[in-house]
Amino acid sequence: MPSASRQANLPAHLLSLAVSAALLSPAAHAEFIKDSSGTLTANNIYLNRDFREGTGQNKREEWAQGFIFDIQSGYTEGTVGFGVDALGLLGIKLDSSPDRTGTGLLPTHDDGRAADEYSHLGITGKMKISASELKIGTLMPELPTLKSNDSRILPQTFEGGLLTSKEISNLTLLGGRIEETKQRDSSDNEDLAINNKNRRFASAATADHIDLAGADYKFTDRITGRYHYAKLQDIYSQHFFGLAASQPLGAGVFAADMRLSVSNDQGSANAGNVDNQALNGLFSYALSGHKVSLAYQRMYGDTGFAYVDGSDPFLVNFVQINDFANADERSWQARYDYDFSKVGVPGLSFLTRYISGSDAQITGSTETGDEWERDIELKYVVQSGPMKDLYVRLRNASFRSDFARNADENRIVIGYSLAIW
């Protein structure tokens, strides 16, 4: 277990206030404890990615078990409420070898072998006044400009502070600063960096912090508008505009999710030129267990899409393997979902999708390239009994590209969350 001293420095003052406030009176202490919760989540993942051509490692294949113990306190009573959350994470190797590492499930040592286990502890101090909440410490943001990756046994976490306010009806405001990250397969704090997939930028430059701000407004129960801003210091700034809506149509429901991100280099431009406008949207129609979706994504500008390394880019065509976000790339997606509860099998669901990308600018060349991906997923969630909510996901993907390595991938995911209290 790595030392938690560096993690604890940022929220130390707030943590001490929270603990002191929790003990001020029996009533305050009761609320602090009574509204607390503890959940243990187990994630078991086998991942096999075979590269169909190219030089270097020809396969990534590992099997690992993750445990996430999430403790969330209530708030002390009074005008200002204080609380403390704790997140304990443990990853265990079940199968790996030096020629098959790099799946994102486990850290890899300098000798090429995967770690037998890795772990870390995250502490978050929190303070609440009215409908405003400040959290400082370990965070897992889910924002259009910064979204924690949770697709492996342990999630990506960040260190920093976020303030969220819901003082005005239907309006959510937020602001904050994030300074470090722990990747999903690491127990070490790292500087934030720009993702440099396919060498889209001059370098994978690092930054001291990223500043975040945003506003979500619920116009009606079915229409929400969003604006978010991010500035990765001396690398890029990004404006996000979004509109999500749903509307009954006939016997089903029509939904739309439209997004626009505008990114430019910022300050010293340590990653070189950043110039991207990402226009993308997904439209779906759901009827009696069936759901058909169509999506379109278009990259404008001189570079590909900018986002923090390790995080999930907020793009409709970011799927199991690829993000289809190279300079000038345009891509479309056709997707089909089915809920088997409509034919008497509750808990069973299926999805398949096909994404085709074209006109992607190949870095270092005047040529363009095409790529495609096909995904299939079958998921079952136990509906009752002692193992209620345990789920099994079978995921398969094939990816082909003119300029990146072709790959076929299979994942078996078994997950279960148990409420301790």
C-alpha positions as CSV (number, residue, x, y, z in Angstrom):
1,M,0.0,0.0,0.0
2,P,1.5,3.3,-1.0
3,S,1.8,6.1,1.5
4,A,-1.3,8.3,1.7
5,S,0.5,11.3,3.0
6,R,0.6,13.1,-0.4
7,Q,-3.0,12.4,-1.0
8,A,-4.1,13.7,2.4
9,N,-2.2,17.0,2.2
10,L,-4.8,18.8,0.1
11,P,-7.9,18.0,2.2
12,A,-6.2,17.9,5.6
13,H,-7.6,21.1,6.9
14,L,-11.1,20.3,5.7
15,L,-10.9,16.8,7.1
16,S,-9.9,18.1,10.6
17,L,-12.8,20.5,10.5
18,A,-15.2,17.7,9.5
19,V,-14.1,15.3,12.3
20,S,-14.2,18.1,14.9
21,A,-17.6,19.2,13.8
22,A,-18.9,15.6,13.9
23,L,-18.0,15.4,17.5
24,L,-19.4,18.7,18.7
25,S,-22.7,17.3,19.9
26,P,-24.4,13.9,20.1
27,A,-27.0,15.1,17.5
28,A,-24.4,16.2,15.1
29,H,-22.5,13.0,15.6
30,A,-25.7,11.0,15.0
31,E,-26.4,12.7,11.7
32,F,-22.8,12.2,10.6
33,I,-23.1,8.4,11.3
34,K,-26.8,7.9,10.5
35,D,-26.6,9.1,7.0
36,S,-23.4,7.3,6.2
37,S,-23.1,4.3,3.9
38,G,-20.5,1.6,3.0
39,T,-20.4,-0.4,-0.2
40,L,-18.1,-3.1,-1.4
41,T,-17.8,-3.6,-5.1
42,A,-16.0,-6.5,-6.7
43,N,-15.0,-6.4,-10.4
44,N,-13.5,-9.4,-12.2
45,I,-12.3,-8.9,-15.7
46,Y,-10.7,-11.1,-18.3
47,L,-9.4,-9.1,-21.3
48,N,-7.9,-10.4,-24.5
49,R,-6.9,-8.0,-27.3
50,D,-5.2,-9.6,-30.4
51,F,-3.4,-7.4,-32.8
52,R,-4.0,-8.7,-36.3
53,E,-0.9,-7.1,-37.9
54,G,2.0,-4.8,-37.3
55,T,5.2,-5.1,-35.3
56,G,5.7,-5.3,-31.6
57,Q,3.6,-7.1,-29.0
58,N,1.0,-9.2,-30.8
59,K,-1.4,-9.8,-27.9
60,R,-2.5,-8.3,-24.6
61,E,-4.2,-10.8,-22.3
62,E,-4.7,-10.6,-18.5
63,W,-7.2,-11.6,-15.9
64,A,-7.6,-9.6,-12.6
65,Q,-9.8,-9.0,-9.7
66,G,-10.6,-5.6,-8.2
67,F,-12.2,-4.5,-4.9
68,I,-13.6,-1.1,-4.2
69,F,-14.7,-0.2,-0.7
70,D,-16.6,3.1,-0.8
71,I,-17.4,4.8,2.6
72,Q,-19.5,8.0,2.5
73,S,-20.4,9.8,5.7
74,G,-23.4,11.9,6.3
75,Y,-23.1,15.6,7.2
76,T,-22.9,17.2,10.6
77,E,-25.9,19.3,11.6
78,G,-25.9,23.0,11.5
79,T,-25.8,25.8,8.9
80,V,-22.5,24.3,7.6
81,G,-22.3,20.5,7.5
82,F,-19.0,18.6,7.3
83,G,-18.3,15.1,6.2
84,V,-15.5,12.7,5.2
85,D,-15.5,10.0,2.5
86,A,-13.0,7.2,2.0
87,L,-12.3,5.1,-1.1
88,G,-10.2,2.0,-0.7
89,L,-9.1,0.2,-3.9
90,L,-7.3,-3.1,-4.3
91,G,-6.3,-4.9,-7.6
92,I,-5.1,-8.5,-7.7
93,K,-3.4,-10.4,-10.5
94,L,-5.0,-13.7,-11.5
95,D,-3.2,-14.3,-14.8
96,S,-0.6,-12.5,-16.8
97,S,2.8,-12.8,-18.4
98,P,5.5,-10.4,-19.7
99,D,4.5,-10.9,-23.3
100,R,0.8,-10.2,-22.6
101,T,0.8,-7.1,-20.4
102,G,-0.7,-3.7,-21.2
103,T,-4.4,-4.4,-20.9
104,G,-5.0,-1.6,-18.4
105,L,-6.0,-4.1,-15.7
106,L,-2.6,-4.2,-13.9
107,P,0.5,-2.1,-13.5
108,T,3.6,-3.3,-15.3
109,H,7.0,-3.3,-13.6
110,D,10.3,-2.3,-15.3
111,D,11.1,-6.0,-15.8
112,G,8.0,-6.3,-18.0
113,R,6.0,-8.3,-15.4
114,A,2.6,-7.3,-14.1
115,A,2.3,-6.5,-10.4
116,D,0.8,-9.2,-8.2
117,E,-1.3,-6.6,-6.5
118,Y,-1.7,-2.8,-6.2
119,S,-3.8,-0.6,-3.9
120,H,-4.4,2.9,-2.7
121,L,-6.6,4.9,-0.4
122,G,-8.4,8.1,-1.3
123,I,-9.8,10.5,1.2
124,T,-12.3,13.3,0.4
125,G,-13.3,16.0,2.8
126,K,-16.7,17.7,2.1
127,M,-18.6,20.7,3.3
128,K,-22.2,21.6,2.6
129,I,-24.1,24.9,2.9
130,S,-27.7,24.9,1.8
131,A,-27.7,23.4,-1.7
132,S,-24.0,23.9,-2.3
133,E,-21.4,21.2,-1.7
134,L,-17.6,21.5,-1.8
135,K,-15.4,18.3,-2.1
136,I,-11.6,18.3,-1.7
137,G,-9.4,15.3,-2.1
138,T,-10.0,12.1,-4.2
139,L,-12.6,12.7,-6.9
140,M,-14.1,10.8,-9.9
141,P,-15.7,13.6,-12.0
142,E,-18.2,12.7,-14.7
143,L,-18.2,15.9,-16.7
144,P,-18.2,16.6,-20.5
145,T,-14.7,18.1,-20.1
146,L,-13.3,15.5,-17.6
147,K,-14.7,12.1,-17.2
148,S,-13.1,9.4,-15.0
149,N,-12.4,6.1,-16.8
150,D,-14.0,3.1,-15.0
151,S,-13.8,0.4,-17.7
152,R,-11.2,-1.8,-15.8
153,I,-11.1,-3.4,-12.4
154,L,-10.4,-0.1,-10.6
155,P,-11.5,3.4,-11.7
156,Q,-9.2,6.3,-12.6
157,T,-9.2,8.9,-9.7
158,F,-8.2,12.5,-9.5
159,E,-7.0,14.8,-6.7
160,G,-8.4,18.3,-6.4
161,G,-11.5,20.2,-5.4
162,L,-15.0,20.7,-7.0
163,L,-17.8,23.0,-5.9
164,T,-21.3,22.1,-7.0
165,S,-24.3,24.5,-6.4
166,K,-28.0,23.8,-6.9
167,E,-29.3,27.0,-5.2
168,I,-31.3,28.0,-8.2
169,S,-34.2,25.7,-9.3
170,N,-33.3,23.5,-12.3
171,L,-29.8,25.0,-12.5
172,T,-26.6,23.2,-11.5
173,L,-23.4,25.2,-11.4
174,L,-19.9,23.8,-10.8
175,G,-16.3,25.0,-10.6
176,G,-13.0,23.5,-9.5
177,R,-9.4,22.6,-10.0
178,I,-7.9,19.1,-10.5
179,E,-4.1,18.7,-10.0
180,E,-3.2,15.0,-10.2
181,T,-4.5,11.7,-11.3
182,K,-4.1,8.0,-10.6
183,Q,-4.6,5.9,-13.7
184,R,-6.9,2.9,-13.6
185,D,-3.9,0.5,-13.5
186,S,-1.7,2.5,-11.1
187,S,-1.3,3.5,-7.4
188,D,0.9,6.5,-8.1
189,N,-0.1,10.1,-8.5
190,E,0.8,11.5,-11.9
191,D,0.7,14.9,-13.5
192,L,-2.2,15.5,-15.9
193,A,-1.3,15.1,-19.6
194,I,-3.0,15.5,-23.0
195,N,-3.9,12.3,-24.7
196,N,-1.7,11.9,-27.8
197,K,-3.4,8.9,-29.6
198,N,-2.0,8.5,-33.1
199,R,0.5,11.4,-32.4
200,R,-2.3,13.9,-32.9
201,F,-0.2,16.6,-31.1
202,A,3.4,17.6,-31.0
203,S,3.8,15.9,-27.6
204,A,2.0,14.3,-24.7
205,A,2.7,17.4,-22.6
206,T,1.9,17.5,-18.9
207,A,0.3,20.3,-16.9
208,D,0.2,21.4,-13.2
209,H,-3.6,21.5,-13.2
210,I,-6.9,21.7,-15.1
211,D,-9.5,24.3,-14.2
212,L,-13.2,23.4,-14.7
213,A,-16.5,25.3,-14.7
214,G,-19.9,24.5,-16.0
215,A,-23.7,25.0,-15.9
216,D,-26.5,22.5,-16.6
217,Y,-30.0,23.8,-16.9
218,K,-33.1,21.7,-17.0
219,F,-35.6,23.6,-19.2
220,T,-38.3,20.9,-18.7
221,D,-38.3,17.3,-17.5
222,R,-37.3,16.2,-21.0
223,I,-34.9,19.0,-22.1
224,T,-31.5,19.8,-20.6
225,G,-28.9,22.3,-21.8
226,R,-25.2,22.3,-20.8
227,Y,-22.2,24.5,-21.1
228,H,-18.8,23.5,-19.6
229,Y,-15.3,25.0,-19.8
230,A,-11.9,23.5,-19.1
231,K,-8.4,24.8,-19.2
232,L,-5.5,22.4,-19.0
233,Q,-2.7,24.8,-18.0
234,D,-0.4,25.9,-20.9
235,I,-1.8,23.1,-23.2
236,Y,-5.5,23.7,-24.3
237,S,-8.8,25.3,-23.4
238,Q,-12.1,23.8,-24.3
239,H,-15.7,25.0,-24.5
240,F,-18.5,22.4,-24.5
241,F,-22.1,23.0,-25.5
242,G,-24.7,20.3,-25.2
243,L,-28.5,19.7,-25.5
244,A,-30.2,16.4,-24.5
245,A,-33.9,15.9,-25.1
246,S,-36.5,13.1,-25.1
247,Q,-40.1,13.1,-26.4
248,P,-42.8,10.4,-26.6
249,L,-43.5,9.7,-30.2
250,G,-46.3,7.3,-31.1
251,A,-46.0,4.2,-28.8
252,G,-42.2,4.8,-28.2
253,V,-39.8,7.5,-27.1
254,F,-37.5,9.6,-29.3
255,A,-34.3,11.0,-27.8
256,A,-31.5,13.3,-29.0
257,D,-28.1,14.0,-27.5
258,M,-26.3,16.9,-29.4
259,R,-22.7,18.0,-28.5
260,L,-20.2,20.6,-29.7
261,S,-16.7,21.0,-28.3
262,V,-14.3,23.8,-29.3
263,S,-10.7,23.3,-28.3
264,N,-7.6,25.6,-28.8
265,D,-4.1,25.7,-27.5
266,Q,-3.6,27.8,-24.4
267,G,-0.8,29.7,-22.7
268,S,2.6,28.3,-23.6
269,A,1.0,25.6,-25.9
270,N,3.3,22.9,-24.6
271,A,1.7,20.3,-26.7
272,G,1.9,22.4,-29.8
273,N,-1.0,23.4,-32.0
274,V,-4.5,22.5,-30.7
275,D,-7.3,23.4,-33.1
276,N,-10.4,21.3,-33.1
277,Q,-14.1,21.7,-33.3
278,A,-16.0,18.4,-32.6
279,L,-19.6,18.3,-33.7
280,N,-21.4,15.1,-32.7
281,G,-24.9,13.8,-31.9
282,L,-26.8,10.7,-31.3
283,F,-30.5,10.1,-32.0
284,S,-32.5,7.1,-30.9
285,Y,-36.0,5.6,-30.9
286,A,-37.1,3.1,-28.2
287,L,-40.2,0.9,-28.6
288,S,-41.3,-2.2,-26.7
289,G,-37.8,-3.4,-25.7
290,H,-36.2,-2.4,-29.0
291,K,-34.0,0.7,-29.4
292,V,-32.4,1.9,-32.6
293,S,-29.8,4.7,-32.6
294,L,-27.9,6.6,-35.2
295,A,-25.0,8.9,-34.5
296,Y,-22.7,11.2,-36.4
297,Q,-19.4,12.7,-35.4
298,R,-17.3,15.3,-37.3
299,M,-13.9,16.7,-36.5
300,Y,-13.1,20.2,-37.9
301,G,-9.8,22.1,-37.5
302,D,-6.1,21.3,-37.8
303,T,-5.9,18.7,-35.1
304,G,-7.7,15.9,-33.5
305,F,-9.9,16.1,-30.3
306,A,-8.2,17.2,-27.1
307,Y,-8.8,15.4,-23.8
308,V,-6.9,14.5,-20.6
309,D,-4.9,11.3,-20.9
310,G,-6.5,8.2,-19.3
311,S,-10.0,9.8,-19.2
312,D,-13.0,9.1,-21.4
313,P,-13.5,11.6,-24.2
314,F,-17.1,12.9,-24.2
315,L,-17.9,11.8,-27.8
316,V,-20.8,9.8,-29.1
317,N,-18.4,7.6,-31.2
318,F,-16.0,6.8,-28.3
319,V,-16.7,3.1,-28.1
320,Q,-14.9,-0.1,-26.8
321,I,-11.6,0.3,-28.7
322,N,-11.5,3.5,-30.7
323,D,-12.6,7.2,-30.4
324,F,-12.8,8.2,-34.1
325,A,-11.4,11.6,-33.2
326,N,-8.5,12.2,-35.6
327,A,-8.1,15.5,-37.5
328,D,-10.8,15.9,-40.2
329,E,-12.3,12.5,-39.4
330,R,-16.0,12.0,-40.0
331,S,-17.8,9.0,-38.6
332,W,-21.3,7.5,-38.3
333,Q,-22.7,4.9,-36.0
334,A,-25.7,2.5,-36.2
335,R,-26.7,0.8,-32.9
336,Y,-29.3,-1.6,-31.8
337,D,-30.3,-2.5,-28.2
338,Y,-32.8,-5.1,-27.0
339,D,-34.3,-5.6,-23.5
340,F,-35.3,-9.2,-23.1
341,S,-37.6,-8.5,-20.2
342,K,-40.2,-7.8,-22.9
343,V,-40.2,-11.5,-23.7
344,G,-40.1,-12.8,-20.2
345,V,-36.3,-12.7,-19.4
346,P,-35.8,-9.8,-17.1
347,G,-32.2,-8.8,-16.5
348,L,-30.9,-9.9,-20.0
349,S,-29.9,-7.2,-22.5
350,F,-28.1,-7.1,-25.8
351,L,-26.5,-4.4,-27.9
352,T,-24.6,-4.3,-31.2
353,R,-23.1,-1.3,-33.0
354,Y,-21.1,-0.5,-36.1
355,I,-19.0,2.7,-36.5
356,S,-17.4,3.7,-39.7
357,G,-14.8,6.6,-39.9
358,S,-13.4,8.2,-43.0
359,D,-11.1,11.1,-44.2
360,A,-8.9,10.9,-41.0
361,Q,-5.7,12.9,-41.5
362,I,-2.7,10.7,-41.0
363,T,-0.1,12.4,-38.9
364,G,3.1,13.2,-40.8
365,S,1.5,12.6,-44.1
366,T,-0.8,14.4,-46.6
367,E,-2.8,11.2,-46.9
368,T,-6.1,10.3,-45.2
369,G,-7.3,7.0,-43.9
370,D,-10.5,5.0,-43.0
371,E,-11.3,2.8,-40.0
372,W,-14.3,0.9,-38.6
373,E,-15.3,-0.9,-35.4
374,R,-18.0,-3.4,-34.6
375,D,-19.1,-4.1,-31.0
376,I,-21.4,-6.8,-29.6
377,E,-22.4,-7.1,-25.9
378,L,-24.6,-9.4,-23.9
379,K,-25.3,-8.6,-20.3
380,Y,-27.3,-10.4,-17.6
381,V,-28.2,-9.0,-14.1
382,V,-29.4,-11.5,-11.4
383,Q,-32.9,-10.2,-10.4
384,S,-33.5,-11.9,-7.0
385,G,-32.1,-14.2,-4.4
386,P,-28.8,-13.9,-2.4
387,M,-26.8,-12.9,-5.5
388,K,-29.3,-10.2,-6.6
389,D,-27.6,-7.5,-8.8
390,L,-24.6,-9.6,-9.7
391,Y,-24.0,-9.1,-13.4
392,V,-22.1,-10.8,-16.2
393,R,-21.1,-8.9,-19.4
394,L,-19.7,-10.6,-22.5
395,R,-18.1,-8.0,-24.8
396,N,-16.6,-8.5,-28.3
397,A,-15.1,-5.9,-30.6
398,S,-13.3,-5.9,-34.0
399,F,-11.3,-2.8,-35.1
400,R,-9.8,-2.2,-38.5
401,S,-7.8,0.9,-39.7
402,D,-5.6,2.1,-42.5
403,F,-3.2,3.8,-40.1
404,A,-3.6,2.2,-36.7
405,R,-3.1,-1.5,-35.6
406,N,-6.0,-3.8,-36.3
407,A,-7.4,-5.6,-33.3
408,D,-10.0,-8.1,-32.1
409,E,-11.0,-8.0,-28.5
410,N,-12.9,-10.1,-26.0
411,R,-13.9,-9.2,-22.4
412,I,-15.6,-11.1,-19.7
413,V,-16.8,-8.9,-16.9
414,I,-18.4,-10.1,-13.6
415,G,-19.4,-7.5,-11.1
416,Y,-21.2,-7.3,-7.8
417,S,-21.9,-4.5,-5.2
418,L,-22.8,-5.3,-1.6
419,A,-24.2,-2.7,0.7
420,I,-22.3,-3.2,4.0
421,W,-24.5,-0.7,5.8
